Amino acid sequence: MDTKQTIGWNLRRLRVERGLSQERLALEANIDRSYVGRVERGEENVTVATLEAFALVLSVGVAALFQEIGPHEGKPKPLRSGRKPKGKN
């Protein structure tokens, strides 16, 4: 797996673990949502500033985005679609 794909895979994994949509991650990192999708698909060369923005929102070090992917690790599952249920008052 090349570096762009590794970063994208880790970005998606961390984003989903935290329950963030691409839109929410993009909003909090001040980045276009479609760009987040392209990064997750390994289609973009990401700048250090963008990596720092992602890491800050995800509360991880930049190095977490470069974590090697094991040969048997499957693609991170997507978030459940639809809106979150409203809390009971």
Backbone bond lengths (Angstrom), bond angles and torsions (degrees), N, CA, C in turn:
res aa  C-N    CA-C-N  psi(-1)  N-CA   C-N-CA  omega(-1)  CA-C   N-CA-C  phi
1 M - - - 1.445 - - 1.528 107.88 -
2 D 1.329 117.25 133.28 1.454 119.15 -179.69 1.531 110.59 -80.46
3 T 1.317 116.47 170.72 1.463 121.96 -173.93 1.519 112.46 -62.90
4 K 1.328 118.02 -40.58 1.467 120.26 178.96 1.526 110.57 -61.37
5 Q 1.311 117.05 -40.87 1.469 120.70 178.72 1.525 110.97 -69.04
6 T 1.329 117.41 -37.39 1.464 121.41 178.18 1.523 110.35 -63.07
7 I 1.325 116.90 -45.87 1.465 120.71 178.43 1.529 109.98 -61.72
8 G 1.321 116.95 -45.81 1.459 120.77 -179.95 1.509 112.74 -61.57
9 W 1.326 116.35 -43.03 1.461 121.73 -179.85 1.524 109.90 -62.05
10 N 1.338 115.92 -47.00 1.467 120.17 -179.52 1.521 111.92 -67.53
11 L 1.327 117.29 -37.40 1.458 120.52 177.86 1.529 109.65 -60.39
12 R 1.318 116.42 -47.74 1.469 119.79 179.65 1.525 110.80 -63.33
13 R 1.328 117.34 -45.38 1.469 121.27 -179.48 1.528 110.63 -57.57
14 L 1.312 116.82 -48.73 1.467 120.80 -177.93 1.529 111.29 -68.00
15 R 1.314 116.83 -39.32 1.461 121.03 179.83 1.524 110.51 -63.08
16 V 1.338 116.52 -46.15 1.462 121.03 -179.51 1.532 110.79 -67.03
17 E 1.328 117.56 -40.39 1.471 120.86 177.92 1.522 111.38 -57.44
18 R 1.317 116.44 -32.37 1.464 121.03 -178.49 1.524 112.63 -93.24
19 G 1.328 115.98 0.82 1.456 120.50 177.13 1.522 113.92 70.79
20 L 1.324 117.10 27.44 1.460 121.33 -179.71 1.522 110.62 -97.85
21 S 1.301 116.63 137.00 1.461 120.43 171.93 1.525 108.23 -78.95
22 Q 1.326 116.19 164.06 1.463 119.45 174.25 1.521 109.92 -58.64
23 E 1.312 115.92 -39.73 1.465 120.50 -179.13 1.525 111.27 -62.36
24 R 1.338 117.98 -44.85 1.462 121.70 -179.82 1.524 110.79 -65.78
25 L 1.338 117.08 -43.83 1.463 120.50 177.64 1.523 110.15 -59.53
26 A 1.311 116.35 -46.25 1.468 121.02 -179.50 1.524 111.00 -61.44
27 L 1.325 117.09 -44.07 1.454 121.75 -179.10 1.528 110.89 -61.71
28 E 1.320 116.13 -47.32 1.463 120.19 -177.64 1.527 112.66 -71.21
29 A 1.344 117.08 -27.63 1.465 120.91 178.77 1.531 111.74 -92.10
30 N 1.342 116.64 -2.29 1.462 122.46 -178.47 1.530 111.49 58.90
31 I 1.347 114.35 46.98 1.468 122.88 -178.58 1.528 107.51 -130.64
32 D 1.319 116.86 149.42 1.463 121.23 178.70 1.532 110.80 -64.65
33 R 1.351 116.93 137.47 1.464 120.94 -177.69 1.512 112.77 -61.41
34 S 1.320 117.34 -38.79 1.457 118.96 -179.41 1.530 111.03 -65.93
35 Y 1.324 116.55 -29.22 1.464 120.91 177.08 1.530 109.73 -66.43
36 V 1.332 117.13 -40.60 1.468 120.83 178.05 1.523 109.70 -58.54
37 G 1.319 117.53 -44.09 1.464 121.36 178.36 1.515 112.14 -61.51
38 R 1.322 116.80 -41.59 1.471 120.21 179.16 1.527 111.04 -66.72
39 V 1.335 117.04 -37.18 1.474 120.11 176.77 1.523 109.29 -64.43
40 E 1.313 117.29 -45.50 1.466 120.77 -179.29 1.532 111.93 -62.68
41 R 1.315 117.36 -29.52 1.467 120.71 177.64 1.530 112.23 -85.90
42 G 1.326 117.39 -0.69 1.464 121.07 178.87 1.511 113.58 75.51
43 E 1.328 116.95 27.27 1.462 121.42 -176.63 1.527 113.58 -99.34
44 E 1.329 118.16 -4.29 1.465 121.23 -175.26 1.521 111.45 -122.82
45 N 1.332 115.39 144.60 1.461 121.69 167.76 1.521 106.00 -88.30
46 V 1.303 116.77 111.78 1.457 122.16 -172.55 1.523 110.21 -89.16
47 T 1.332 116.23 137.95 1.463 120.35 177.03 1.524 109.83 -79.25
48 V 1.320 115.37 162.88 1.462 121.12 177.32 1.527 109.47 -61.72
49 A 1.314 117.96 -39.62 1.467 121.16 179.48 1.526 111.15 -61.38
50 T 1.327 117.26 -39.48 1.460 120.72 178.91 1.523 110.29 -69.30
51 L 1.324 117.47 -41.35 1.465 120.51 176.78 1.527 110.27 -59.65
52 E 1.332 116.66 -42.00 1.468 120.79 178.54 1.524 110.96 -63.27
53 A 1.333 117.51 -40.44 1.464 121.22 179.39 1.524 110.31 -63.73
54 F 1.332 117.11 -45.40 1.460 120.49 177.96 1.530 110.27 -61.07
55 A 1.324 116.89 -48.03 1.467 121.33 -177.66 1.527 111.53 -60.69
56 L 1.322 116.84 -39.63 1.466 120.57 179.57 1.523 110.73 -62.73
57 V 1.323 117.07 -47.33 1.474 120.97 -179.90 1.531 110.30 -64.42
58 L 1.329 117.44 -37.76 1.460 121.82 -177.38 1.528 113.12 -84.08
59 S 1.342 116.89 -4.75 1.476 122.92 -179.32 1.525 112.47 57.98
60 V 1.333 115.27 45.75 1.467 121.38 176.69 1.526 108.06 -133.98
61 G 1.322 116.07 166.40 1.451 120.28 171.69 1.522 109.35 -77.99
62 V 1.315 116.16 156.53 1.465 120.59 179.33 1.526 110.61 -57.29
63 A 1.322 117.43 -33.70 1.465 121.39 -178.74 1.532 112.31 -59.43
64 A 1.335 117.53 -26.82 1.476 120.57 179.40 1.522 111.40 -62.45
65 L 1.322 117.43 -25.97 1.459 120.98 179.86 1.529 112.11 -77.08
66 F 1.332 116.50 -12.99 1.465 121.83 179.55 1.524 112.98 -104.68
67 Q 1.330 117.35 6.74 1.470 121.71 -177.81 1.518 110.29 -57.05
68 E 1.324 116.31 130.75 1.465 121.20 179.15 1.522 110.20 -64.25
69 I 1.305 115.56 143.19 1.454 122.11 -178.97 1.521 108.85 -98.44
70 G 1.323 116.10 127.89 1.456 120.58 179.47 1.519 111.50 -66.53
71 P 1.333 116.77 153.48 1.457 120.84 -176.95 1.533 113.95 -64.35
72 H 1.327 117.15 -20.63 1.463 119.58 -176.88 1.523 112.66 -108.34
73 E 1.330 116.83 6.62 1.466 119.63 179.48 1.522 109.49 -79.82
74 G 1.306 115.29 126.72 1.456 120.19 178.63 1.522 111.21 -81.31
75 K 1.308 114.46 168.82 1.457 120.71 178.37 1.526 109.20 -62.28
76 P 1.340 118.20 138.25 1.465 119.34 178.54 1.525 110.75 -58.16
77 K 1.314 115.96 139.27 1.466 120.18 179.68 1.523 109.41 -70.84
78 P 1.320 117.48 149.59 1.461 120.37 177.81 1.522 111.08 -75.33
79 L 1.308 115.59 163.41 1.461 119.72 172.94 1.520 109.15 -66.98
80 R 1.310 116.29 154.53 1.454 120.91 174.87 1.520 107.57 -64.92
81 S 1.310 116.98 134.73 1.459 120.01 -177.26 1.523 111.13 -75.13
82 G 1.290 115.45 161.63 1.460 121.28 178.92 1.513 111.82 93.31
83 R 1.288 114.86 174.46 1.451 120.68 -179.15 1.526 111.13 -82.16
84 K 1.332 114.34 155.39 1.454 119.01 175.27 1.524 108.47 -69.97
85 P 1.339 117.00 144.01 1.471 118.49 178.22 1.528 110.12 -65.33
86 K 1.306 115.97 144.51 1.468 120.58 177.86 1.516 109.12 -71.65
87 G 1.318 115.41 144.65 1.464 120.97 178.24 1.514 111.63 -70.15
88 K 1.301 116.33 153.12 1.470 120.76 178.33 1.507 108.95 -79.09
89 N 1.303 116.39 138.19 1.478 121.75 179.49 1.482 111.46 -96.13
